[in-house]
């Protein structure tokens, strides 16, 4: 494997581990309910495992993330909490990240218990976050097929890469469009993130608590804003800038 291919594969592998954070952070800001195709959001708990399968076996770097586990607690009012634990090849914990989604406040991530609490996106208020659109995904421009994952029908979206690889997302309409599997196929190997356990019903209230009273940081959000600006996506830039300005104003208050 060339150095360029390996570097790209490693970046893709790390990205798929944190895709939950990205999905959780921006899905709520992009989904806009409308019309008669709405229904009450469901409550559930999802356990997920992520792994990397390289084409060529090699010695892992110290503290290199090779696999991860996560558990997502989702309430029917839109509130969620997700705990993500990342491991190296010796099953030692490299880091742990907690995601918080609170209607009307936003989506945040926390890696260091002392903070800061990183802002990922805004989040609609409870009266809107409690409902989701009914969508089978077939009208999506990247739809390729339907598949079953853990007893749930999913629609698969595929995104092609310039090097011949591709990225697939398996979304379950019956679970409010949650991604039950994501898979990145690259010249260097395959990265897979898949749900291994599903429990229906609102999680116990004990798993949720108040949002930690910590300093809020905006580094991650600003990086994504800069990327969108470089890509020339003015509509996305305007929307993200508005989210940032509103959130900063909330913190000031």
C-alpha contacts under 8 A as a table, 3 or more apart, distances in Angstrom:
res1	aa1	res2	aa2	distance
1	X	5	X	6.24
1	X	6	X	6.22
1	X	56	X	7.47
1	X	188	X	6.75
2	X	5	X	5.18
2	X	6	X	6.11
3	X	6	X	5.10
3	X	7	X	6.01
4	X	7	X	5.19
4	X	8	X	6.21
5	X	8	X	5.16
5	X	9	X	6.06
5	X	187	X	6.76
5	X	188	X	6.17
6	X	9	X	5.02
6	X	10	X	6.06
6	X	188	X	5.96
7	X	10	X	5.23
7	X	11	X	6.25
8	X	11	X	5.10
8	X	12	X	6.21
9	X	12	X	5.07
9	X	13	X	6.05
9	X	186	X	6.38
9	X	187	X	7.35
9	X	188	X	5.34
9	X	189	X	6.90
10	X	13	X	5.01
10	X	14	X	6.24
11	X	14	X	5.29
11	X	15	X	6.10
12	X	15	X	4.95
12	X	16	X	6.24
12	X	184	X	7.28
12	X	191	X	7.68
13	X	16	X	5.41
13	X	17	X	6.68
13	X	52	X	6.42
13	X	184	X	7.85
13	X	190	X	7.90
13	X	191	X	5.62
14	X	17	X	5.26
14	X	18	X	6.73
14	X	65	X	7.24
15	X	18	X	5.32
15	X	19	X	6.05
16	X	19	X	4.97
16	X	20	X	8.00
16	X	50	X	7.84
16	X	182	X	7.53
16	X	183	X	7.84
16	X	184	X	7.52
16	X	191	X	6.84
16	X	192	X	7.40
16	X	193	X	6.94
17	X	20	X	7.30
17	X	50	X	6.30
17	X	67	X	7.68
17	X	68	X	6.79
17	X	193	X	7.18
18	X	21	X	5.47
18	X	22	X	6.79
19	X	22	X	5.02
19	X	23	X	5.97
20	X	23	X	5.10
20	X	24	X	5.87
21	X	24	X	5.16
21	X	25	X	5.84
21	X	99	X	6.92
21	X	109	X	7.62
22	X	25	X	5.06
22	X	26	X	6.17
22	X	120	X	7.74
23	X	26	X	5.62
23	X	27	X	5.52
24	X	27	X	5.76
24	X	28	X	7.05
24	X	101	X	7.72
24	X	107	X	7.31
25	X	28	X	6.80
25	X	29	X	7.70
25	X	101	X	7.91
25	X	107	X	5.42
25	X	108	X	7.40
25	X	120	X	5.09
25	X	121	X	5.17
25	X	122	X	7.79
26	X	29	X	5.24
26	X	30	X	6.27
26	X	120	X	7.28
26	X	121	X	5.83
26	X	122	X	7.96
27	X	30	X	5.25
27	X	31	X	6.01
28	X	31	X	5.58
28	X	121	X	7.99
28	X	122	X	7.57
28	X	123	X	5.69
28	X	124	X	6.84
28	X	129	X	7.67
29	X	32	X	7.58
29	X	121	X	6.76
29	X	122	X	6.14
29	X	123	X	5.90
29	X	124	X	7.05
33	X	38	X	6.78
33	X	128	X	7.56
33	X	131	X	7.49
33	X	132	X	6.43
33	X	133	X	5.85
34	X	37	X	7.10
34	X	38	X	7.15
34	X	133	X	7.58
35	X	38	X	7.08
37	X	133	X	5.54
37	X	134	X	5.36
38	X	131	X	6.15
38	X	132	X	5.45
38	X	133	X	4.53
38	X	134	X	5.88
39	X	131	X	5.43
39	X	132	X	5.66
39	X	133	X	6.49
39	X	134	X	6.87
40	X	76	X	7.26
40	X	130	X	6.03
40	X	131	X	4.60
40	X	132	X	6.47
41	X	76	X	4.88
41	X	77	X	6.79
41	X	78	X	7.14
41	X	129	X	7.89
41	X	130	X	5.32
41	X	131	X	4.94
41	X	132	X	5.77
41	X	176	X	6.66
42	X	74	X	7.87
42	X	75	X	6.87
42	X	76	X	4.68
42	X	175	X	6.91
42	X	176	X	7.09
42	X	201	X	7.15
42	X	202	X	7.62
43	X	73	X	7.99
43	X	74	X	5.29
43	X	75	X	4.41
43	X	76	X	4.47
43	X	200	X	6.30
43	X	201	X	4.70
43	X	202	X	4.23
43	X	203	X	7.00
44	X	73	X	6.38
44	X	74	X	5.30
44	X	75	X	6.71
44	X	198	X	7.11
44	X	199	X	5.52
44	X	200	X	4.28
44	X	201	X	4.85
44	X	202	X	5.51
44	X	203	X	6.41
45	X	71	X	7.01
45	X	72	X	5.51
45	X	73	X	4.69
45	X	74	X	6.02
45	X	198	X	5.82
45	X	199	X	5.05
45	X	200	X	6.45
45	X	201	X	7.65
45	X	202	X	7.75
45	X	203	X	6.55
46	X	71	X	5.57
46	X	72	X	5.10
46	X	73	X	6.80
46	X	195	X	6.58
46	X	196	X	7.69
46	X	197	X	5.79
46	X	198	X	4.83
46	X	199	X	6.62
47	X	69	X	7.42
47	X	70	X	5.79
47	X	71	X	4.41
47	X	72	X	6.51
47	X	195	X	5.67
47	X	196	X	5.62
47	X	197	X	4.89
47	X	198	X	6.53
48	X	69	X	5.62
48	X	70	X	5.13
48	X	71	X	6.22
48	X	193	X	6.90
48	X	194	X	5.50
48	X	195	X	4.11
48	X	196	X	5.38
48	X	197	X	7.01
49	X	67	X	7.49
49	X	68	X	5.84
49	X	69	X	4.53
49	X	70	X	6.53
49	X	193	X	5.73
49	X	194	X	5.58
49	X	195	X	6.32
49	X	196	X	6.63
50	X	67	X	5.33
50	X	68	X	5.07
50	X	69	X	6.27
50	X	191	X	7.44
50	X	192	X	5.58
50	X	193	X	4.10
50	X	194	X	6.38
51	X	66	X	6.40
51	X	67	X	4.55
51	X	68	X	6.80
51	X	191	X	5.88
51	X	192	X	5.48
51	X	193	X	6.52
52	X	66	X	6.07
52	X	67	X	6.55
52	X	189	X	7.45
52	X	190	X	5.95
52	X	191	X	4.42
52	X	192	X	6.44
53	X	189	X	5.58
53	X	190	X	5.09
53	X	191	X	6.15
54	X	57	X	6.24
54	X	188	X	5.91
54	X	189	X	4.13
54	X	190	X	6.29
55	X	187	X	7.79
55	X	188	X	5.60
55	X	189	X	4.68
55	X	190	X	7.74
56	X	188	X	7.47
56	X	189	X	7.85
60	X	64	X	6.34
60	X	89	X	6.76
61	X	64	X	5.15
62	X	88	X	7.73
63	X	87	X	7.86
63	X	88	X	5.50
63	X	94	X	5.99
64	X	87	X	7.88
64	X	88	X	5.40
64	X	89	X	7.47
64	X	94	X	7.77
65	X	68	X	7.65
65	X	86	X	6.24
65	X	87	X	5.46
65	X	88	X	4.71
65	X	89	X	7.35
65	X	94	X	6.92
66	X	86	X	7.84
66	X	87	X	6.23
66	X	88	X	5.18
66	X	89	X	5.76
67	X	86	X	6.22
67	X	87	X	5.55
67	X	88	X	6.77
67	X	89	X	7.72
68	X	84	X	7.14
68	X	85	X	5.59
68	X	86	X	4.34
68	X	87	X	5.72
69	X	84	X	5.92
69	X	85	X	5.40
69	X	86	X	6.66
70	X	82	X	6.81
70	X	83	X	5.44
70	X	84	X	4.22
70	X	85	X	6.11
71	X	82	X	5.57
71	X	83	X	5.48
71	X	84	X	6.73
72	X	80	X	7.05
72	X	81	X	5.82
72	X	82	X	4.14
72	X	83	X	6.55
73	X	80	X	5.41
73	X	81	X	5.19
73	X	82	X	6.09
73	X	202	X	7.99
73	X	203	X	6.06
73	X	207	X	7.73
74	X	78	X	6.89
74	X	79	X	6.19
74	X	80	X	4.44
74	X	81	X	6.73
74	X	202	X	6.80
74	X	203	X	6.86
75	X	78	X	5.57
75	X	79	X	5.28
75	X	80	X	6.00
75	X	202	X	5.14
75	X	203	X	6.62
76	X	79	X	7.28
76	X	130	X	5.96
76	X	202	X	6.55
77	X	103	X	7.96
77	X	126	X	5.97
77	X	127	X	7.87
77	X	129	X	6.24
77	X	130	X	4.20
77	X	131	X	7.79
78	X	101	X	7.59
78	X	102	X	7.30
78	X	103	X	6.37
78	X	126	X	6.70
78	X	129	X	4.97
78	X	130	X	5.21
78	X	131	X	7.99
79	X	100	X	7.86
79	X	101	X	5.39
79	X	102	X	5.04
79	X	103	X	6.17
80	X	99	X	7.93
80	X	100	X	6.03
80	X	101	X	4.98
80	X	102	X	6.92
80	X	208	X	7.99
81	X	98	X	7.13
81	X	99	X	5.52
81	X	100	X	4.77
81	X	101	X	6.30
81	X	207	X	7.95
81	X	208	X	6.94
82	X	98	X	5.64
82	X	99	X	4.94
82	X	100	X	6.73
83	X	96	X	7.29
83	X	97	X	5.99
83	X	98	X	4.55
83	X	99	X	6.45
84	X	96	X	5.62
84	X	97	X	5.10
84	X	98	X	6.15
85	X	93	X	6.95
85	X	94	X	7.84
85	X	95	X	6.19
85	X	96	X	4.48
85	X	97	X	6.53
86	X	93	X	5.80
86	X	94	X	5.53
86	X	95	X	5.42
86	X	96	X	6.13
87	X	90	X	7.57
87	X	91	X	5.23
87	X	92	X	5.32
87	X	93	X	4.52
87	X	94	X	5.19
87	X	95	X	7.33
88	X	91	X	5.34
88	X	92	X	5.58
88	X	93	X	6.66
88	X	94	X	6.34
89	X	92	X	7.45
93	X	96	X	7.58
95	X	111	X	7.35
96	X	111	X	5.97
97	X	109	X	6.68
97	X	110	X	5.55
97	X	111	X	4.49
97	X	112	X	7.93
98	X	109	X	5.58
98	X	110	X	5.14
98	X	111	X	6.52
99	X	107	X	7.15
99	X	108	X	5.67
99	X	109	X	4.40
99	X	110	X	6.43
100	X	107	X	5.56
100	X	108	X	5.17
100	X	109	X	6.28
100	X	211	X	7.41
101	X	105	X	7.89
101	X	106	X	5.93
101	X	107	X	4.33
101	X	108	X	6.52
101	X	123	X	7.41
102	X	105	X	5.44
102	X	106	X	5.53
102	X	107	X	6.40
102	X	123	X	6.94
103	X	106	X	6.33
103	X	123	X	5.35
103	X	124	X	5.48
103	X	125	X	4.62
103	X	126	X	5.13
103	X	129	X	6.42
104	X	122	X	7.53
104	X	123	X	5.49
104	X	124	X	5.23
104	X	125	X	4.00
104	X	126	X	6.64
105	X	122	X	6.61
105	X	123	X	6.12
105	X	124	X	7.90
105	X	125	X	7.73
106	X	119	X	7.31
106	X	120	X	7.50
106	X	121	X	5.76
106	X	122	X	4.14
106	X	123	X	4.42
106	X	124	X	7.74
107	X	119	X	6.25
107	X	120	X	5.39
107	X	121	X	5.29
107	X	122	X	6.11
107	X	123	X	6.43
108	X	117	X	6.26
108	X	118	X	5.30
108	X	119	X	4.62
108	X	120	X	5.32
108	X	121	X	7.34
109	X	117	X	5.88
109	X	118	X	5.09
109	X	119	X	6.73
109	X	120	X	7.06
110	X	113	X	6.92
110	X	115	X	6.58
110	X	116	X	6.96
110	X	117	X	5.15
110	X	118	X	6.31
111	X	115	X	7.29
112	X	115	X	5.17
112	X	116	X	7.10
114	X	214	X	7.39
115	X	214	X	5.89
115	X	215	X	6.39
115	X	216	X	7.71
116	X	214	X	6.11
116	X	215	X	5.05
116	X	216	X	5.37
116	X	217	X	5.63
117	X	212	X	7.92
117	X	214	X	6.13
117	X	215	X	6.06
117	X	216	X	4.63
117	X	217	X	5.82
118	X	216	X	5.72
118	X	217	X	4.68
118	X	218	X	5.78
118	X	219	X	7.23
118	X	220	X	6.96
119	X	216	X	6.61
119	X	217	X	6.11
119	X	218	X	5.41
119	X	220	X	7.30
119	X	221	X	6.51
120	X	218	X	7.62
120	X	220	X	6.76
120	X	221	X	5.52
121	X	221	X	7.25
121	X	243	X	7.05
122	X	243	X	6.02
122	X	247	X	7.28
123	X	129	X	7.68
124	X	128	X	6.01
124	X	129	X	5.54
125	X	128	X	5.58
125	X	129	X	5.87
126	X	129	X	4.87
126	X	130	X	5.66
127	X	130	X	5.75
127	X	131	X	7.58
128	X	131	X	5.78
129	X	132	X	7.29
132	X	176	X	6.48
133	X	176	X	7.78
134	X	173	X	7.03
134	X	176	X	7.78
135	X	173	X	6.26
135	X	177	X	7.78
136	X	139	X	7.87
136	X	155	X	6.74
136	X	173	X	5.94
137	X	140	X	5.44
137	X	143	X	6.68
137	X	155	X	5.91
137	X	156	X	7.99
138	X	143	X	5.88
138	X	155	X	7.31
139	X	143	X	7.18
140	X	143	X	5.36
140	X	157	X	7.82
142	X	157	X	5.00
142	X	158	X	5.49
142	X	159	X	6.69
143	X	155	X	7.06
143	X	156	X	5.82
143	X	157	X	4.51
143	X	158	X	6.55
144	X	155	X	7.79
144	X	156	X	5.83
144	X	157	X	5.92
144	X	158	X	6.53
145	X	155	X	6.06
145	X	156	X	5.46
145	X	157	X	7.71
146	X	153	X	6.94
146	X	154	X	5.66
146	X	155	X	4.50
146	X	156	X	5.90
147	X	153	X	5.79
147	X	154	X	5.26
147	X	155	X	6.30
147	X	156	X	7.06
147	X	170	X	7.78
148	X	151	X	6.01
148	X	152	X	5.33
148	X	153	X	4.41
148	X	154	X	5.74
149	X	152	X	5.26
149	X	153	X	6.40
149	X	154	X	6.79
149	X	180	X	6.81
149	X	181	X	7.64
150	X	195	X	7.65
150	X	196	X	7.55
150	X	197	X	7.99
152	X	172	X	6.51
152	X	174	X	7.35
153	X	172	X	5.99
153	X	173	X	7.49
153	X	174	X	7.79
154	X	170	X	5.55
154	X	171	X	4.94
154	X	172	X	4.33
154	X	173	X	6.66
154	X	180	X	7.93
155	X	170	X	5.64
155	X	171	X	5.42
155	X	172	X	6.64
155	X	173	X	7.91
156	X	168	X	6.52
156	X	169	X	5.54
156	X	170	X	4.56
156	X	171	X	6.48
157	X	168	X	5.53
157	X	169	X	5.22
157	X	170	X	6.64
158	X	166	X	6.78
158	X	167	X	5.67
158	X	168	X	4.44
158	X	169	X	6.61
159	X	166	X	5.58
159	X	167	X	5.09
159	X	168	X	6.36
160	X	164	X	7.07
160	X	165	X	6.28
160	X	166	X	4.35
160	X	167	X	6.42
161	X	164	X	5.62
161	X	165	X	5.07
161	X	166	X	5.18
161	X	167	X	7.58
162	X	165	X	7.12
163	X	186	X	7.83
163	X	187	X	7.64
164	X	186	X	7.54
164	X	187	X	7.80
165	X	184	X	7.57
165	X	185	X	5.25
165	X	186	X	4.63
165	X	187	X	6.61
166	X	184	X	5.98
166	X	185	X	5.38
166	X	186	X	6.81
167	X	182	X	7.44
167	X	183	X	5.74
167	X	184	X	4.40
167	X	185	X	6.29
168	X	182	X	5.63
168	X	183	X	5.19
168	X	184	X	6.45
169	X	179	X	6.48
169	X	180	X	7.98
169	X	181	X	6.09
169	X	182	X	4.55
169	X	183	X	6.66
170	X	179	X	5.42
170	X	180	X	5.75
170	X	181	X	5.08
170	X	182	X	6.16
171	X	177	X	5.06
171	X	178	X	5.38
171	X	179	X	4.39
171	X	180	X	6.01
171	X	181	X	7.45
172	X	175	X	5.35
172	X	176	X	6.66
172	X	177	X	4.75
172	X	178	X	5.57
172	X	179	X	6.46
172	X	180	X	6.71
173	X	176	X	5.21
173	X	177	X	4.61
173	X	178	X	7.40
174	X	177	X	6.98
175	X	178	X	5.65
179	X	182	X	6.93
180	X	193	X	7.98
180	X	194	X	5.66
180	X	195	X	5.19
181	X	192	X	7.22
181	X	193	X	5.46
181	X	194	X	4.22
181	X	195	X	6.36
182	X	192	X	5.81
182	X	193	X	5.13
182	X	194	X	6.49
183	X	190	X	7.10
183	X	191	X	5.65
183	X	192	X	4.52
183	X	193	X	6.42
184	X	190	X	5.65
184	X	191	X	5.13
184	X	192	X	6.57
185	X	189	X	6.25
185	X	190	X	4.69
185	X	191	X	6.72
186	X	189	X	5.29
186	X	190	X	6.10
195	X	198	X	7.46
203	X	207	X	7.32
204	X	207	X	6.05
204	X	208	X	7.89
205	X	208	X	5.54
205	X	209	X	7.96
206	X	209	X	7.10
218	X	221	X	5.36
218	X	222	X	6.00
219	X	222	X	5.16
219	X	223	X	6.16
220	X	223	X	5.18
220	X	224	X	6.49
221	X	224	X	5.24
221	X	225	X	6.16
222	X	225	X	4.83
222	X	226	X	6.08
223	X	226	X	5.10
223	X	227	X	6.28
224	X	227	X	5.00
224	X	228	X	6.22
225	X	228	X	5.16
225	X	229	X	6.16
225	X	237	X	6.25
225	X	240	X	6.52
225	X	241	X	7.41
226	X	229	X	4.97
226	X	230	X	6.15
227	X	230	X	5.14
227	X	231	X	6.26
228	X	231	X	5.06
228	X	232	X	6.40
228	X	233	X	5.65
228	X	234	X	7.73
228	X	236	X	6.78
228	X	237	X	5.99
229	X	232	X	5.12
229	X	233	X	6.10
229	X	234	X	6.83
229	X	237	X	5.95
230	X	233	X	7.80
233	X	236	X	5.57
233	X	237	X	6.19
234	X	237	X	4.93
234	X	238	X	6.06
235	X	238	X	5.25
235	X	239	X	6.33
236	X	239	X	5.14
236	X	240	X	6.09
237	X	240	X	5.19
237	X	241	X	5.92
238	X	241	X	5.16
238	X	242	X	6.14
239	X	242	X	5.16
239	X	243	X	6.34
240	X	243	X	4.99
240	X	244	X	6.19
241	X	244	X	5.06
241	X	245	X	6.14
242	X	245	X	5.17
242	X	246	X	6.13
243	X	246	X	5.25
243	X	247	X	6.13
244	X	247	X	5.18
244	X	248	X	6.13
245	X	248	X	5.25
245	X	249	X	6.19
246	X	249	X	5.09
246	X	250	X	6.31
247	X	250	X	5.04
247	X	251	X	6.35
248	X	251	X	5.11
248	X	252	X	6.21
249	X	252	X	5.06
249	X	253	X	6.37
250	X	253	X	5.17
